[in-house]
Amino acid sequence: MKHCKPNSMRPLHLLSPIALAVIATTSPALLAAEQQQVQQKKPEVITVTGSRIQRTELVSSSPVVSVDEAQIHLDRAVNVEDITAKLPQAAAGANSTGATVGDSFGSSTIDLRGLGQNRTLVLIDGTRAVPFSFRNSVDVNTIPAGLIKRVDVLTGGAAAVYGADAVAGVVNFVLDDDFTGAEFSSSYETADGGNEKLNFEAIFGGDIADGSGHITGYLGYSERKELLAGERDYALENGATMINSGGFYTDVASGNSLAINDAGQVVSDRQTNDFTGDRYLTQPMDRFSAGLLFDVDASDSAIIYGRAMYSKVTVNGAGASGQTPIFVNEQVTLTQDNQYIPDELRQQLTFDADGNALVNVERNLGLGVQHTEAVRDSLQFQLGLKGDINDYLRYDIYGQYGQTDEVATIYNNGYKNDNSGNSRFASIANSSDIFDPNLDLNEFSDPLLYTTRERTQSVFAATLSGDSSALFELPAGYVDFAIGYEYRKETGKQTPGDAFRNGTSFASVSAFDMDASFDSSEFYAELLVPILIDMPFAKELSFEGAYRISDYSNTEAEDTYKLGINWAINDDIRIRANKLTAFRAPNLGEFASPITSLSLALFDQDSDQFVPRLAGRFNGDPCLLGTGDAAQCAAFGAPAVGTEFDSSSAAYTYGGNPDIKPEQAESDTLGVVYTPSYIEGFDVSIDYYSIRVTDAVSQIQPGAALQSCYIDDPNPNNPLCGAVLRDPNTGFISTAIVNDFNLAAIEQAGIDLAANYVFDAPMDLGGRFRLSYQGNFVTKQTRQNNSTVAEVDCKGTYGSACSGDFASILQADYKHRATFDWQLDTMNFQLGWRRIGEVDYAVDRTETISAQDYMDFAASWQATDTIAVNFGIDNLFDKAPPTPEIGANHFNTVSDYSVIGRTLGIAVRYSPSF
């Protein structure tokens, strides 16, 4: 137990399989020290991550990578996003750009392997973190970065151990619940033009109850300033323009039209302004967080433990409505006695016998760009009891409850109609000078409630673990086991503001009502069977197995299993292999979200209503552009090439699907860990993985559906043609259907390579050098949207054709992070090199983004026993993100690449002595 000596007859050093594999592959010296410590004294029990079996071996069969506390400090991580962004195994997910907003507005999510944020399970100390979205995403920025002791990343399906959602893998944040003393820290980071980050954090911990318990607490506040698009030249290229505040006026009867420029002069041509520079390139954020972690010995055989975590995050960004300024484009009646009508325009109007002229007015209201503020309160409580029943049996029972409440408000918008349903703008057309570009129309601006939502998660789990010592012992040792039960209930409720439920705002968006839930009951079992020990070519050989039986209220569930082999040939070479299955039940958004409709113009880069963050989902009608197959276009009745299309007349629908089926996945891993005794300080691990997801739940964006139907596979029976409907009378696109449904398959295979070498620096320099490398090589990545169509080769590509949830649209086939450290007694200097391999546009492989290299520098200094300073420069040479000719989704670049440029930061930690 943690504070009492365990009763077990054999020492149980319960390091996590994830952490132990990392220790064995990244630090032979630490491994040796660990072994010596085990020999010297009976160690304390610590939490198991990655398995519910308490074990003594120092490695497991699981392929993992890890980021330790020292590296987190060197990176001056303010948010967890700062940590995960540098992992080669992680795609961008939702991030500070807000480019992938969807159901993840204002958040930072993790997308392992680019397989989707909904297929990555996020844990805190081995138990589920509370999600905030209806699609099970966890905002990892709610996790206190300063209290993280280690981040473990487990590859492959882990559903047999953790349950549904662990399809691509697991990310476990291990918190420092043994912290003793006090630590106060502050950090500041800045980039050219904005994106400043400021962080304050206090951590405290100590023993309680006369030394039989321990408590750790934290308080933190962080702030991130915005970076506007106007601060980056590449973001201003191809800027979207829209009507100015002078307006464009068309007499309906005659068709005569005139415009008013920004100086108030009457001109013939329609006047526009470019508001791109005022839009958010990165989103500003404030976060307050607080929490407690505790454990206390209730008796010799019982420890009460738990945690309470709270965070309040406020984010401003583009939101569902984007940042396009609101405008009117409607017909109003101007009276002949209207004193404000310019003479040039009056002469062009057709007044009837009653002195009225019907005029179409297109005018910016001059309220500035819209923005959405989301305020998200998250809390989680956990309470558990664990201990020894006897020498060979242990128990662990816990319950936890988490809830996220969010209020989203849209600013610089307003009600289009009054309480009687009449146009508010039309009502002032003859009483105010609407022709004056400087007319103050702030009376139209109302902060509009977009949605309120509540997301809850309740978990109860009980595990009985132990060994076979009371019954039998195999020649290689005891058999370890764990059996248990887990119950989970998830709920989601959303209520839209009246303006967006009724469609009475100036924005071309709506919101939906939702109130849904599901629950699951699962039984699980694990075994660790020692097969051989201290034999020729088998210093250790063990088998790991796990099986989980699941029952879900919202779908037919599947049993899952894990089969693993851990074979230490000798002290230098270890082989690990796994075969795993995974199951993912449809989440709340996938099975219960109602169908919602938006204007297709929001996705059309040629439209005034275009929202930049939605780029890449619709690239025009191939039949009108002349890129589509002529016969296929004719078969579907499309208009002739060159015909103008008003995309505001078409709808983009999205939402869940009550008939959705669960996903199935199979994973295989095979790895070698090599720690040669004849090269002191060197280790390397190579792990192959293969993940295949069938019945994958996803969406097909209209651009990908049109590409398949009219260009790649112009077959009238191509099922993807049904994802974009045409008006039977005009032939124009009428509806793009982007609802959730089951694809045929998603598959990825690759190799993770990790190597470290620590050696003495030359005598003249002193200290030690360390070379470290983590790389990911993708050997295969495909997506099959339907069993009747060919697979899409997604390896080394970017673009929405290979992305379903649009959280990450980059599928690089190579990424790495390499570092070189010079370690001195009180100082450490690190030079880092991050690389993202060359990628092609998924629907046009002739468009290429070259490999991108980023250099980072970091330094740490233990100034005194109580003061430590970290300094660093990320993106040392201020490399701008790539700007491809086609396929960009965020201000002419791809949102997976950093848009910030060079950043400089400093962090100070003060740990007073008491």
KETI-977374 format. One record per residue (C-alpha): z, y, x. Coordinates in steps of 0.1 Angstrom, whole numbers, plus 5000, padded with zeros to 4 digits. Example, Ala and Ser with C-alpha at 12.3 -4.5 7.8 and 13.67 -1.06 7.14 Angstrom:
// residues 2
507849555123;507149895137;
This chain:
// residues 914
500050005000;499750355011;503350445016;505050105015;504249815038;501849575020;503149235012;499949055022;500448795050;497348915068;496549265079;494249445055;492449735071;490549835040;487750055055;484850095031;481749885037;479850205039;482050375064;482450055085;478750005088;478450365099;481250325125;479650015139;476150175141;477050525152;480150505174;480950195195;483850375211;485350445177;484750085167;486549955198;489450195192;489650075156;489749705167;492649795192;494549975164;494249665142;495749445170;498649685177;499949735142;499549645106;497349935092;497750115060;495650035030;492850285023;490450304994;487450074994;484050234989;481050014980;483049714970;486249624951;487049354976;489649435002;488349315035;489149295072;485549295087;484349615102;480849605089;479149505056;475749395045;474949735030;472449965047;474050315048;473950655064;476850895067;477751255074;481251305088;483651595086;482751725121;479051755112;479951925079;481952185098;479152235123;476752295094;479152545079;478652385045;479652625017;478152394990;477452024989;473752124986;474052255022;475051895033;472551685013;469551915020;469451785056;469651415048;466251245055;466950995026;467351275000;464551464983;465251824971;466451754936;467452064917;468452334941;469152704946;465452794939;465852694903;462252574904;463052244888;465252384860;464652144830;468052004821;469452104855;469552484854;471752644879;472752314895;472352114927;471551754922;470751464945;467551274943;467650974967;464250864979;462551094955;462850834928;464551074904;467951234901;468751014871;468450704894;471050824919;474750754912;477251014924;480750904931;483951074942;486250844962;484350544947;484550644910;482050834889;481751204891;481451384857;477851464848;476851804833;473451734820;472251514791;470151324817;473251214837;472751454866;475851564885;476151914898;477451834933;478252204939;481352144918;482751914946;484852114971;482852095004;485952195025;487851885014;485051635020;485951385048;482751195047;479551155027;478250795024;474750715012;474050355002;470450254997;469150024969;470349904936;474149884934;474449824897;476349494902;479149684918;478950024901;477049974869;474050154855;472350444872;472650304908;468950234910;467850424941;471250414956;474750574956;476150884972;479850874976;481951184985;485151075002;487751335000;490651395024;493551285002;495751235033;495551605044;498851725058;499652085065;497652395054;494252525063;492652855053;488952895059;486253165054;482553165061;479753405058;476053335060;473053565056;469253565057;466753845059;466654025025;469353835007;470753494999;474153585015;476853325011;480553405012;483253135010;487053135009;489052815008;492652705011;493752345015;497252215016;498951875017;502151695024;504551425015;506551434983;509251224967;511151175000;508051055018;507050794992;504151004980;501551254991;499751544975;496651734985;495552054968;492752304972;491652644960;488252784967;485853074958;482253104969;479453344962;475753324968;473653634964;470153634951;466953644972;464153814953;460553724957;459754074968;461554005001;458953745011;455253825015;454053475008;455853494974;453853804963;450453654968;448653554936;451253744916;451053704879;450354034860;451154134825;450554424801;452254754812;454654964791;451855214783;450154944762;446754844750;445654934715;442854774694;441654904661;441354594640;438654724617;436254854644;437354664675;437654994694;440354984721;442055214746;444855174770;447555404784;448455384821;451855424837;451255794840;450755834803;447055894805;444555734781;442055504799;439555244787;440654934806;443754724798;446554814823;448854554839;451854544862;452954274886;456654194882;456653904907;458854094932;461654124907;461953754901;464553524917;463353324947;466853184950;469553204923;472853394927;475953194920;479653234919;482052934920;485752894916;487252554922;490752404923;492252064923;494951824932;494951464946;498151264946;499750924950;503350814949;505050484953;506650394919;508050074933;507449824961;504449684941;503049994924;501450314934;500650584909;497650784920;495151034905;493251354908;492651674888;489551874896;488352194880;485352424888;483752724871;480252794882;478253104871;474553104879;471853354871;468153244872;464953194854;466252964827;464152814799;462553154790;461553224826;461653584839;458553734823;459454074807;459354064769;456454234752;454854274718;451354164709;451154214672;449354414644;451154724632;450254994607;449855344621;449855624596;447455914599;450356164601;451855994631;452356284655;452556064686;449055914685;447056044714;443956234703;441555994723;443055694705;443155874670;439355924672;438955544677;441055434647;439855354612;442155504586;441855374550;442155584519;445855574521;445855704557;446755384573;445155204603;445754854612;446154834650;446954554674;449454664699;450054484732;452854654751;455654574775;458954684761;460154804796;463354604797;462754444830;462554074839;464453834818;467253624833;469553354821;473253334829;474852984827;478652964828;479652604834;483252484833;483852134847;487051934848;488051574856;491351404853;492051064868;495250854866;495650504881;498150244891;497549994919;499549754940;500349404951;501149134927;502048884955;500748804989;497248714977;496648924946;496249294940;495449504910;493949854904;493850004870;492750364863;491450584835;489550914839;488151184816;485651444825;484151734805;481652004812;481252294789;478352534794;477352864778;473852994785;472853344776;469453514781;469453884791;466654144787;465553974756;466154054719;465553974683;461954014673;462754054636;465454224617;467754054591;465054084565;462453914587;460454224594;459154324628;461554554646;458754704667;456554764637;459454954621;459455214648;455655244653;455455574634;458955714642;458955674679;456455754706;455455404714;452555544735;454955684760;455355444789;458755584796;460055534761;463555394762;463555074741;466954944753;467954924716;465754614715;467754444743;470454204731;472153934752;471053634732;473053314732;470653034742;472852724739;476352604741;476852244752;479551994758;479251684780;482051434783;482651104801;485550864797;486150564820;488650294820;488550024846;490849734857;490249524888;492049214901;491349134937;492648894963;491948594984;492148214982;495048185005;497248024978;494747754970;492547685000;491047815033;487547755045;487047675082;485948045087;488748195067;489848285032;487448365003;487948714990;487248804954;487449084928;487049054891;487249334866;486349524834;485049874829;484650064797;482750394796;481850644769;479550934772;478951214747;476651514746;476551804721;474352104721;474252394697;471452664701;471853024694;470353134661;467553334677;466253014695;466952784666;465053004642;462353134667;463253494661;463553604698;460753764719;460753454742;458253174736;461052914738;463252734714;466352514716;467552204698;470652074681;471951754695;475051544690;474851194705;476950934723;476950584737;479450344752;479450044774;481649744782;481149564814;482649264832;482149224869;482948984897;482548984935;482848724962;483048745000;482648405015;483148345053;480748075064;480948065102;483148225128;483148215166;480247975168;477247975191;474748235177;477248305149;480248515159;480548575122;478448475092;479548565057;478048575022;478548854997;477848814960;478349024929;477548984892;477949224863;477649154826;476849474806;476849564769;475549904758;475750054723;472350224726;470149954742;469749594751;471549554785;470749324814;473049144837;472749244874;473549074906;473849114944;473348854971;474148955007;474248805041;476148955071;475448775103;476848875136;474948675162;477148805190;479049125199;475749305203;473549205174;474249195137;471749115109;472349225073;470249145043;470649195005;468849114973;469949324944;469049394909;469749704889;469749814853;469650174840;470350234803;468550534787;470750844791;471651084763;468651304769;466151014770;467150844738;468651114717;467051454726;464851574697;461351684703;461052044713;457852254715;456852534739;453752734743;451352574768;450652934780;454052914798;452452654821;449052824824;448653024856;445853224839;448053334811;450253654809;453053434796;452953204827;456353114842;456053064880;458552784882;456452584857;453452584880;451752254888;452252094854;449052214838;446052314859;443552394832;441152184811;438851984834;436151984807;436052364806;436452394844;433452164850;435551914870;435751654843;433351364836;430751504812;430351184791;434151154787;434451524777;431651474751;433351164738;436451364730;434651654716;435651914743;433852254743;431152334768;431952414804;432952784808;434252824773;437353054773;440552884761;443653064748;446452834759;448953014737;447352834708;448352494722;451852334723;453752154751;456151914735;458951734752;462051534743;463651194741;462450874725;464650664702;462550354711;462950394748;463850074767;466150034797;464850024832;464949714854;464949734892;464849494921;465849584957;465549404990;467049525023;466949365057;468449535087;469549495123;472449665140;472249665178;475149785199;474349655235;477449605256;475449675287;474550035276;477850205270;477750455241;474450345226;473750195192;470750165169;470250035134;466949955116;466949885079;463949785058;464249855020;462049784990;462849924955;460649834925;461549984891;459849844860;459750004825;460650324844;461550604820;459650914828;457151174815;453551244823;452751604828;449551724811;447851794845;448351434855;447151304822;444051514822;443351414858;443551044849;441551074816;438651294826;438451254864;440050944880;439450694851;437050854825;437350554801;437650634764;440350354762;442450514790;445850534773;446750854791;444051034772;446451014742;449051234761;446851544756;445451594721;442451804711;441851994679;439351784659;437552104648;437352314680;437752054707;440352274725;443552124737;446052144709;449151954721;450451814754;452851534748;455451514775;458051294759;460051024776;458550684776;458450364797;455950354825;454750034840;456350064874;457550284903;457750124938;458850244972;459350065005;460350205038;462450185070;465550385079;466150425116;469450555131;470250575168;473050735188;473650765225;476750925240;476950965278;478551175305;476951505313;476151585349;479251665369;478252035373;478252075336;481151855325;481751705291;479551465273;476051465258;475251295225;471751225212;471551135175;468651045153;468250965116;464750905102;463050765071;459650605072;458050535038;455550255041;454650225004;455150444974;453250394941;453550494905;451750314876;451850524845;450550244823;449849874828;446249934819;445550194845;445550174883;448550254905;448750604919;449350614957;452150854961;452950794998;452851115017;451951344988;453251634968;452651734932;453751654897;451351354894;453951154913;457051304898;458451234864;461651444860;460051714882;463351744902;461451674934;457651694938;457451604975;456951244985;456951275023;456350945041;458351065071;461551275075;464051295103;467051485116;467651465153;470451645172;471551695208;475151775214;476951895245;480651815239;483351995259;487051985256;487252275231;483652355225;480552175211;476952295211;474352135190;470552175188;469052015157;465451925148;464451855113;460951735105;459051675072;455851485077;452351585066;451551545029;448451565007;448151694972;448451384950;445451464928;443251594956;443951434990;441651695007;444451955003;447051895030;450352045041;450851995078;454151855091;456952105091;459452135119;462752325117;465052395146;468752455141;471552565165;475252525159;478352575180;482052505174;485052645194;488652535191;489952885201;493652795198;495652515184;495452675150;492052855150;488652705150;485352895149;481852765139;478652955144;475152855136;471552955131;469452745107;465652765110;465952915144;462353035146;462253175110;459552925098;458153025064;457452755038;453852625036;451552785010;448952524999;445852644981;446552414951;449552234938;452252494945;455152504920;457252794932;455853124943;452852974961;454852714979;456452374970;460152404960;461252104982;460652325013;463252595022;462152935010;464953125027;463853155063;466253195092;469953215083;472853315105;476453205097;479953205110;483053015098;486653045108;489452795100;493052865105;495652585104;499052725109;501852525124;504952465103;
